[in-house]
């Protein structure tokens, strides 16, 4: 798991506790998701390329680094949308794509129902926003689509991951970097992470039981 980074920052863990707590209301859940998008992206983006640019401060000219416009965000629907506003607050120049993927409840395989990706080149760094890395099947389906679009540098950002999901994804994409708030030990027979936080999309959009 050398390419897996677990963000143990107190702010990350506080927001994660809010998401795990079944009594958390929908508004607090949404705010915590956006906060974690911001915080996890901050950790994942530490090696983004910058270009030295000549600017003038109020006191003197200088060379100063500016972020390259090569950042692409791909939100996996629905739950990945919960990260998006928090991430865009840091990188408003990013291009944004969307992948609609859902799990077959019987096979746990990922089924694609929507795709809208921007133009992607080998120079871009693509951040996949997929909050729950459980079986790994949804992540692999998303990564294959993004790789086929031209990406070579891909980073996965997840709220929670399971050891099984990490192993499955890294077997298919050995160079992938993963940033997550926690690795939970158990994946149940329905493909849910335990102790986890339930269905992130349902809790984010108030569709529990529907």
Secondary structure, DSSP 8 states (H G I E B T S, - for coil): -TTEEE---HHHHHHHHHHH-TT--HHHHHHHHHHHHHHHHHHHTTT--EEEEEEE-SS-EEEEEEE-S-EEEEEEETTTHHHHHHHHTT-TT-EEEEEEEEE-TTT--EEEEEEE-----TT-EEEEE-SEESSSHHHHHHHHHHHHTT--EEEEEEEEEEHHHHHHHHHH-TT-EEEEEEEESEE-TTS-EESS-S-HHHHHHT-TT-
